[in-house]
Amino acid sequence: MAEASWYVVHTYSGYENKVKANIEKTIENRHLENEILEVRVPMEDVKETKNGVTRQTQKKLFPGYVLVYMEMNDDTWYVVRNTRGVTGFVGPGSKPVPLTPGEIEALGILDGEAPAPKTKIIFDCEKGDTVVVTAGAWEGTVGSVIGVNPQKQTITINVELFGRETPVEIGYAEVRKR
């Protein structure tokens, strides 16, 4: 009996949840619960801020991919590979390659636990937009966006200070589009 490992399955884009459901249904129908142990579409929590309104959504961490925890044998390979929406396993040629312990740890999949949620703030401003500062020392100030830094989740705006335009860096959460 082979040892179970995590494998990455490539799917048609947008079919990840359907592939997951189809594999789970096949597992149930063919009684493969002891060989295909888990099917997962990794998701992350994302905070989107648009026009000063923040909402929480879930997005796929790896669009076009599904993770399967299974024992690799001819039956399990056939079932997963021939599921509608699956284009193949990730690996050279037709040979699936299991994720390494380092890759599994980086994904946050330890002992069957779900990956730790991550939070991103998506901001809908770009250079030239006018924004109003809603919090902090610059609250109530109106400025034009001169730079956006998604890594730091900040924008740089020009504000008038002592009769001159001065660049100020402010976090996404502290401004809204005017």
Secondary structure, 3 states (H helix, E strand, C coil): CCCCEEEEEEECCCCHHHHHHHHHHHHHHHCCCCCEEEEECCEEEEEEEECCEEEEEEEECCCCEEEEEECCCHHHHHHHHCCCCEEEECCCCCCCCCCCHHHHHHHCCCCCCCCCCCCCEEECCCCCCEEEECCCCCCCCEEEEEEEECCCCEEEEEEEECCEEEEEEEEHHHEEEC
